[in-house]
Structure formats: C-alpha cells, structure tokens
Amino acid sequence: MSKEKLQKAENFLHASYNEVIGTDEKIHSDFDVFLEMILTGNHKTYRYILFTALLAKATFGEDISALSLQKEYKGKGAYDARSLAHKVVVPFEGEFLNGALGASNEPYLNKPARFPALSKENAVRAGQDKQKLDLLVDVLGGISKEQAIVMLKKSLQILIEVGEKNNDKYKIDSTNDSSLLKTKNMLSDLLSEKHGGETLAILIGTLLKIYSNSHELGYKVEVHKVNQSGASSKEIGDIDVYDGSVLVFSVEAKDKPFTLQDVEHSLKKSLSAGLDKSIFVYGNSINISEDLHSSVKGLAEKHDNLLAFSSFNEFSTFMLLLSNKSSVLDLPRILLETAKESLASDSTVTYLKRFIKDTLETDN
C-alpha cells in the first residue's frame, strides 16, 4: 500500500479509537458473537486478519476486498493486507491495546495469512481452525463499509478490555530480598516446569536484565518467543542483547536433548551476525557427555569463536555474582516483564506468578 493510503488508514483507526474511548456506551454490531469469538479466541493470526480486514474495509470501502491477504490476489479489490497490518495495526496495538491482538511484530508471517486471500479452500487444520476460517470468509466476504465501521469500533471495545486484563496479568507486588544463594536455588527450582522451553529463555533474559541494571549498561534484552514458526530474520539467538542498535551477543537456550549439530547451528548464526563470541545455555536436567563437551570445544576452535557452553546452574551463578543485591530485589517484576515481552503462554505466566508468590511468602 502507498504511504498515503497507510496514513489514511492510520488516521481512521486513531479517530475510531478516540470515539470509542470517549463513550461509556456499549457498541453493538450485527456480528458481536462472531467478533468476540475471533478476537478473544486462541488463534492469534485470525485475530490480526480480522482486525486488519475491518480497518481496510472501513477506511476504503468498495475499493478493497476484506478477503484479500496479499496484493497477488486475483480477485476484485486486492490489496496488501500484510503491509497494513505490519505498518499500522502492529504499532497501534503496541501503543494503545497492550498486546490484545497477540503482540506479534510480524503476524502475517504465519501460514494462515500467507495465502492470496481468505478462502474456504485454504489448507488449515480440521476442527476449530477450519470452522473459524469458514466464518471469516462468510462474514468478511459480505460486509459493507458501513458495517465494517461499526464492527471496527466494536472490536476496539473488545480489545481495550482484553488489553486491560493483559496489564493485570503481568503485575506482581512481590520483591525478592532473599540472599543471592537462595535466589540462585529458587531460579533453578523454577526450571522444574519447562513449559516448552519458555521458562529457561525467560530466566536467562531476566538475569541478563538484572546484570545490565546492576552496571547501568542500558542493554536491550530481547527474549524471542520459543519455537515460533516463521521467526523474524532479525533474530539471531533465543535471546539477543543490544547496546543501542548494536548486537552485543546472543544466547541459545535449550531445555531438551540436543546434538552437536544444534550447537554448530547456533554458533553459525552468531558468526553470520558478525559476532566472534557465542553463548549456549542448557537446562539443568540435560545430561551432557564428556564426548559432547570435547566436541563443542573443538567446534569453537574450528570456527575461531569464543563459546560459553554451560548449564543454567553455572550461568545463573556467574550472572548473580556479577550483579548487585539492589537489582536482584526487582527480580519478580523483571521476570514477568520478560514473560510478557517474549509472548509467553498464559500457563507459563500463571506458573511463574504462583511460584514466585509462594516461594517468597514462604521465605518471609
């Protein structure tokens, strides 16, 4: 889409948002049940597709088809929905909706959005995914501009409520005044539930933030969503650490059995990013043979790369040794902040809050 059209859509979205927050009345459309089901459902890509389609239709009317996903669509009203989503919807969500759509930076990278248009013939999983696709096609294929405007405003009301709940989800009043040794043991105990590797990545990111805060380094620590399909090409490791816009180092986190090839793949990603150092941290429950240790050492020498290869226990010990006690006090808040930024699952967030609350209350 042209800059002029993107600006027009952005202006329309902001105007609609201001109108919605300026009233206490509930907005009603002809499709309230449908909007609630998609926007509060567990299929994040469909949430973005729906909201982006409504914005496009409400802004441009008959000039676009609400079914279009890519500009390659051969039907009438084709437009680049991905461009609209990434350049208008994503920034707006981050500023005003507190991640209510899913806090994705590139939502149209996922398979349901890679087709030229929404169609009942698109390949999706059977069951609820197929049912939602069929509903999206039925509804979006027949709405007018006037209906889209009302549906967009109703969607904003729904998403504002979701965003407010999201904000509460990551709040915690606890502080950590435990000793550094008890803190280390607590973090290791947290790994008793892996949550698909999310726990380990979040803990590593949390310790890196505490280290940065301790020395006023101002590092930006990005913990990426674990096992994310279609990951951004900008991502180097599971955790990337920046000093301003400069990548300082990255960390690969593994909390399941892995091979030497996995280590080499991680190392090569660091090399491709211009780094001469790599960090690979594995979960405490992973048993590493002497042969693998020896092979990893040889791998680092082969690529002339300074490679730190350690268990989380070893990593956390050194990070806490290099951090000050005052920064460690803020661990519960930083932990949940990191979970939010990494798009951790609800079950992971619930687990972290419960564990921290129960552990700190027991200690105190």
C-alpha positions as CSV (number, residue, x, y, z in Angstrom):
1,M,0.0,0.0,0.0
2,S,1.1,3.6,-0.7
3,K,2.2,5.8,2.1
4,E,-0.8,8.0,1.5
5,K,-3.2,5.0,1.9
6,L,-1.4,3.8,5.0
7,Q,-1.6,7.2,6.5
8,K,-5.3,7.4,5.7
9,A,-5.9,4.1,7.4
10,E,-3.9,5.1,10.4
11,N,-5.8,8.3,10.8
12,F,-9.1,6.5,10.5
13,L,-8.0,4.0,13.2
14,H,-7.0,6.7,15.6
15,A,-10.2,8.6,15.0
16,S,-12.2,5.4,15.7
17,Y,-10.2,4.7,18.9
18,N,-10.8,8.2,20.2
19,E,-14.5,7.9,19.5
20,V,-14.6,4.6,21.4
21,I,-12.8,5.7,24.5
22,G,-14.9,8.8,24.5
23,T,-18.1,7.0,25.2
24,D,-19.3,4.7,28.0
25,E,-21.9,3.1,25.9
26,K,-21.5,-0.4,24.6
27,I,-21.3,-0.5,20.8
28,H,-23.4,-3.2,19.1
29,S,-22.9,-4.6,15.6
30,D,-24.7,-7.3,13.6
31,F,-21.8,-9.7,14.4
32,D,-21.0,-9.3,18.1
33,V,-20.8,-13.0,18.8
34,F,-18.5,-13.6,15.9
35,L,-16.2,-10.7,16.9
36,E,-15.9,-11.9,20.5
37,M,-15.2,-15.5,19.3
38,I,-12.3,-14.5,17.0
39,L,-10.8,-11.6,19.0
40,T,-10.8,-13.5,22.3
41,G,-10.0,-16.9,20.8
42,N,-6.7,-18.8,20.8
43,H,-5.9,-18.3,17.1
44,K,-3.7,-15.2,17.1
45,T,-3.3,-14.9,13.3
46,Y,-7.0,-14.9,12.7
47,R,-7.3,-12.0,15.2
48,Y,-4.9,-9.9,13.1
49,I,-6.6,-10.9,9.9
50,L,-10.0,-9.9,11.1
51,F,-9.0,-6.6,12.6
52,T,-6.8,-5.6,9.6
53,A,-9.6,-6.6,7.2
54,L,-12.1,-4.5,9.1
55,L,-9.8,-1.5,9.2
56,A,-9.2,-1.7,5.4
57,K,-12.9,-2.1,4.6
58,A,-13.9,0.7,7.0
59,T,-11.3,3.0,5.5
60,F,-11.5,2.3,1.8
61,G,-15.0,0.8,1.3
62,E,-15.7,-0.9,-2.0
63,D,-12.2,-0.2,-3.3
64,I,-10.9,-3.2,-1.4
65,S,-12.0,-6.8,-0.7
66,A,-12.0,-7.7,3.0
67,L,-11.0,-11.2,1.9
68,S,-7.7,-10.1,0.4
69,L,-4.5,-11.0,2.2
70,Q,-1.8,-10.4,-0.4
71,K,-1.6,-8.0,-3.3
72,E,-1.2,-11.0,-5.6
73,Y,-4.9,-11.8,-5.1
74,K,-6.5,-12.0,-8.5
75,G,-10.0,-11.0,-7.3
76,K,-11.5,-7.6,-7.3
77,G,-10.3,-5.3,-4.5
78,A,-6.9,-6.9,-4.0
79,Y,-4.6,-5.0,-1.5
80,D,-1.6,-5.8,0.6
81,A,-3.1,-6.6,4.0
82,R,0.3,-7.6,5.4
83,S,1.6,-4.1,4.8
84,L,-1.4,-2.6,6.5
85,A,-1.0,-5.0,9.5
86,H,2.7,-4.5,10.0
87,K,2.9,-0.8,9.4
88,V,-0.4,0.4,11.0
89,V,-2.0,-2.3,13.2
90,V,1.1,-3.6,15.0
91,P,2.3,-0.1,16.1
92,F,-1.2,0.9,17.1
93,E,-1.6,-2.3,19.2
94,G,1.7,-1.7,20.9
95,E,0.8,1.9,21.8
96,F,-2.9,1.6,22.7
97,L,-4.1,-2.0,23.1
98,N,-1.4,-3.6,25.4
99,G,-0.8,-6.6,23.1
100,A,-4.5,-7.5,23.0
101,L,-4.2,-9.0,19.5
102,G,-1.2,-11.1,20.5
103,A,1.7,-8.6,20.5
104,S,3.2,-10.0,17.3
105,N,5.7,-7.9,15.3
106,E,5.1,-9.8,12.1
107,P,1.7,-11.5,12.3
108,Y,1.3,-12.1,8.6
109,L,4.4,-14.5,8.5
110,N,2.2,-17.3,9.8
111,K,0.7,-19.7,7.4
112,P,-3.0,-18.7,7.6
113,A,-2.0,-15.3,6.3
114,R,0.3,-16.5,3.5
115,F,-2.5,-17.2,1.0
116,P,-3.5,-14.6,-1.6
117,A,-6.9,-14.3,0.1
118,L,-9.2,-15.9,2.7
119,S,-10.9,-18.9,1.1
120,K,-12.6,-22.0,2.4
121,E,-10.2,-23.9,0.2
122,N,-7.2,-22.7,2.1
123,A,-5.3,-25.5,3.8
124,V,-5.9,-25.4,7.6
125,R,-6.2,-27.8,10.4
126,A,-9.5,-29.5,10.7
127,G,-11.8,-28.7,13.6
128,Q,-12.0,-25.2,15.2
129,D,-9.4,-23.7,12.8
130,K,-11.5,-24.7,9.8
131,Q,-14.7,-23.5,11.4
132,K,-13.2,-20.1,12.1
133,L,-11.8,-19.8,8.6
134,D,-15.2,-20.6,7.1
135,L,-16.8,-18.0,9.4
136,L,-14.2,-15.3,8.4
137,V,-14.9,-16.0,4.7
138,D,-18.7,-15.9,5.2
139,V,-18.7,-12.7,7.3
140,L,-15.9,-10.6,5.7
141,G,-17.0,-11.6,2.2
142,G,-20.3,-9.9,2.5
143,I,-19.9,-6.8,4.8
144,S,-20.3,-3.2,3.6
145,K,-18.2,-0.3,4.5
146,E,-20.9,0.9,7.0
147,Q,-21.0,-2.5,8.7
148,A,-17.1,-2.6,8.8
149,I,-17.0,0.8,10.6
150,V,-19.4,-0.4,13.4
151,M,-17.5,-3.7,13.6
152,L,-14.2,-2.0,13.9
153,K,-15.4,0.2,16.8
154,K,-16.9,-2.9,18.5
155,S,-13.6,-4.7,18.0
156,L,-11.8,-1.8,19.6
157,Q,-14.0,-2.0,22.7
158,I,-13.4,-5.7,23.0
159,L,-9.6,-5.3,22.5
160,I,-9.4,-2.5,25.0
161,E,-10.9,-4.8,27.7
162,V,-8.5,-7.6,26.7
163,G,-5.6,-5.2,27.0
164,E,-6.6,-4.1,30.5
165,K,-6.8,-7.7,31.6
166,N,-3.3,-8.3,30.0
167,N,-1.9,-5.5,32.0
168,D,-3.2,-7.0,35.3
169,K,-1.9,-10.5,34.2
170,Y,1.7,-9.4,34.4
171,K,1.5,-7.4,37.7
172,I,3.1,-8.7,40.9
173,D,3.7,-6.8,44.2
174,S,6.4,-9.1,45.5
175,T,10.1,-8.2,45.8
176,N,13.0,-10.5,46.2
177,D,15.0,-9.9,49.4
178,S,16.4,-13.4,49.5
179,S,20.2,-13.9,49.6
180,L,22.0,-14.4,46.3
181,L,22.4,-18.1,47.1
182,K,18.7,-18.6,47.8
183,T,17.9,-16.6,44.7
184,K,20.0,-18.9,42.6
185,N,18.4,-22.0,44.1
186,M,14.9,-20.5,43.6
187,L,15.6,-19.9,39.9
188,S,16.9,-23.4,39.5
189,D,13.8,-24.8,41.1
190,L,11.7,-22.7,38.7
191,L,13.1,-24.9,35.9
192,S,11.2,-27.9,37.3
193,E,8.5,-27.0,34.9
194,K,9.9,-26.3,31.4
195,H,6.8,-25.1,29.6
196,G,8.2,-26.0,26.2
197,G,11.5,-24.2,26.9
198,E,9.8,-20.9,27.8
199,T,10.9,-21.0,31.4
200,L,14.6,-21.3,30.6
201,A,14.6,-18.5,28.0
202,I,12.7,-16.1,30.3
203,L,15.1,-16.8,33.2
204,I,18.1,-16.2,31.1
205,G,16.6,-12.9,29.8
206,T,15.8,-11.9,33.4
207,L,19.3,-12.5,34.6
208,L,20.8,-10.5,31.7
209,K,18.5,-7.6,32.5
210,I,19.5,-7.7,36.2
211,Y,23.1,-7.7,35.2
212,S,22.6,-4.7,32.8
213,N,20.7,-2.8,35.5
214,S,23.5,-3.6,38.1
215,H,26.1,-1.9,35.9
216,E,23.9,0.7,34.3
217,L,24.7,-0.7,30.8
218,G,21.4,0.1,29.3
219,Y,21.3,-3.1,27.3
220,K,18.1,-4.0,25.4
221,V,17.5,-7.7,26.1
222,E,15.1,-9.3,23.5
223,V,13.8,-12.7,24.5
224,H,12.1,-14.2,21.4
225,K,9.1,-16.5,21.5
226,V,10.2,-20.1,21.9
227,N,9.6,-22.4,18.9
228,Q,8.0,-19.7,16.9
229,S,7.3,-20.6,13.3
230,G,8.3,-18.0,10.7
231,A,10.7,-16.3,13.1
232,S,12.0,-12.9,12.0
233,S,15.2,-12.9,10.1
234,K,16.4,-10.3,12.6
235,E,16.5,-12.9,15.4
236,I,19.9,-14.4,15.9
237,G,19.5,-16.5,19.1
238,D,16.7,-17.2,21.5
239,I,17.9,-14.1,23.4
240,D,19.6,-11.2,21.6
241,V,21.3,-8.4,23.6
242,Y,21.7,-4.9,22.1
243,D,23.7,-1.9,23.1
244,G,21.6,0.7,21.3
245,S,21.3,-0.7,17.8
246,V,24.5,-2.8,18.0
247,L,24.1,-6.5,18.7
248,V,26.4,-7.3,21.6
249,F,25.8,-11.1,21.9
250,S,23.1,-13.7,21.6
251,V,22.2,-16.7,23.7
252,E,20.8,-20.0,22.6
253,A,18.7,-21.7,25.2
254,K,18.0,-25.5,25.1
255,D,15.9,-27.3,27.7
256,K,15.6,-30.6,25.8
257,P,18.1,-33.0,24.4
258,F,20.3,-31.6,21.6
259,T,23.1,-32.6,19.4
260,L,26.5,-31.1,18.3
261,Q,24.8,-30.0,15.1
262,D,22.4,-27.9,17.2
263,V,25.3,-26.2,18.8
264,E,27.0,-25.6,15.5
265,H,23.8,-24.2,14.0
266,S,23.7,-21.7,16.9
267,L,27.3,-20.8,16.5
268,K,27.0,-20.2,12.8
269,K,24.1,-17.8,13.4
270,S,26.3,-15.8,15.7
271,L,29.1,-15.8,13.1
272,S,26.7,-14.7,10.4
273,A,25.7,-11.7,12.6
274,G,29.4,-10.7,12.8
275,L,29.9,-11.9,16.4
276,D,33.1,-13.7,17.4
277,K,31.5,-15.0,20.6
278,S,28.6,-17.3,21.4
279,I,26.6,-18.4,24.5
280,F,24.8,-21.7,24.7
281,V,22.9,-22.4,27.9
282,Y,21.1,-25.8,28.5
283,G,18.7,-26.8,31.2
284,N,19.9,-28.3,34.4
285,S,18.1,-31.6,33.7
286,I,20.0,-32.1,30.4
287,N,22.9,-34.6,30.8
288,I,26.0,-33.7,28.7
289,S,28.5,-36.4,27.9
290,E,32.3,-35.8,28.1
291,D,32.4,-36.5,24.3
292,L,29.9,-33.7,23.6
293,H,31.8,-31.3,25.8
294,S,35.0,-32.1,24.0
295,S,33.4,-31.8,20.6
296,V,31.9,-28.5,21.5
297,K,35.3,-27.2,22.5
298,G,36.7,-28.4,19.2
299,L,33.8,-26.7,17.3
300,A,34.6,-23.4,18.9
301,E,38.3,-23.7,18.0
302,K,37.4,-24.7,14.4
303,H,35.4,-21.5,13.9
304,D,37.7,-19.3,16.0
305,N,34.7,-18.4,18.2
306,L,34.7,-17.8,22.0
307,L,31.9,-20.1,23.0
308,A,30.4,-20.2,26.5
309,F,28.7,-23.6,26.9
310,S,27.1,-24.1,30.2
311,S,24.2,-25.4,32.3
312,F,21.7,-22.9,33.6
313,N,23.1,-23.5,37.1
314,E,26.6,-22.4,36.0
315,F,25.2,-19.4,34.0
316,S,23.0,-18.2,36.9
317,T,25.8,-18.5,39.4
318,F,28.1,-16.2,37.4
319,M,25.3,-13.7,36.5
320,L,24.3,-13.3,40.1
321,L,27.9,-13.0,41.2
322,L,28.3,-10.1,38.8
323,S,25.0,-8.4,39.8
324,N,24.3,-6.2,42.8
325,K,21.7,-7.0,45.5
326,S,19.6,-4.0,44.8
327,S,19.0,-5.1,41.2
328,V,18.1,-8.6,42.4
329,L,15.3,-7.1,44.6
330,D,13.4,-6.3,41.4
331,L,13.5,-9.9,40.1
332,P,9.8,-10.7,40.3
333,R,8.8,-7.6,38.2
334,I,11.6,-8.2,35.7
335,L,10.6,-11.9,35.4
336,L,7.0,-11.1,34.4
337,E,8.1,-8.2,32.2
338,T,10.3,-10.6,30.3
339,A,7.5,-13.2,30.1
340,K,5.2,-10.5,28.6
341,E,7.8,-9.4,26.0
342,S,8.6,-12.9,25.0
343,L,4.8,-13.7,24.4
344,A,4.9,-16.5,26.9
345,S,1.8,-18.7,27.1
346,D,-0.8,-18.0,29.8
347,S,0.1,-21.2,31.5
348,T,3.7,-20.1,31.8
349,V,2.8,-16.7,33.2
350,T,0.4,-18.3,35.7
351,Y,3.1,-20.7,36.8
352,L,5.8,-18.0,37.2
353,K,3.4,-15.8,39.3
354,R,2.3,-18.7,41.5
355,F,5.9,-20.0,42.1
356,I,7.3,-16.6,42.9
357,K,4.4,-15.7,45.2
358,D,4.5,-19.0,47.1
359,T,8.3,-19.1,47.3
360,L,8.8,-15.5,48.5
361,E,5.9,-15.8,51.0
362,T,7.4,-19.0,52.4
363,D,10.9,-17.4,52.8
364,N,9.4,-14.4,54.5
